[in-house]
Amino acid sequence: MIKKELHIKLLNPVTFWDVDLNFLDIFKDRDFIIVRVLERGTDMEIAYIEAVYSQSEIISALENTRGVSKKTLNFYKTISL
């Protein structure tokens, strides 16, 4: 298993205005991180999330988190075909 690390320098503090990035855990906070970036992040942040997490992890996070836009969920379901 490849160890994943969250490089907080690649995440924009503006995207995570309400949390301290130093306390985010790449595994425990996976759904929160994925959804926040895909819904509100920059293009660079989105590219980073897509590199760190698998398509199935991304789709799972989007399906299991309240408040996700249908547009975002449908986009990721469509590109994973």
C-alpha positions, 0 to 999 in steps of 0.5 A: 500500500502506498502511503498517501500524504496531504501536502497542505501547501498545495491546498489554498487556505481560502478554500478551507477558510473554516478549518486549520489545514494542519489538523486535516488527516488525509484518511479520516477527513477524506470526504471533507477534503475531496468535497470541499476542493471539488465544490470550491477549490482552484483548478490546481487543487482539483488536479492535486485531489485527482492525483491523490485520491482514486476515482472510486474514492472521489465518487464515494465521497461525493455520494456520501456527503450532503450538499454536493451539487448534482453537477459535480457528482454527475461529472465524476460519474461520467468521466469514470466510465 
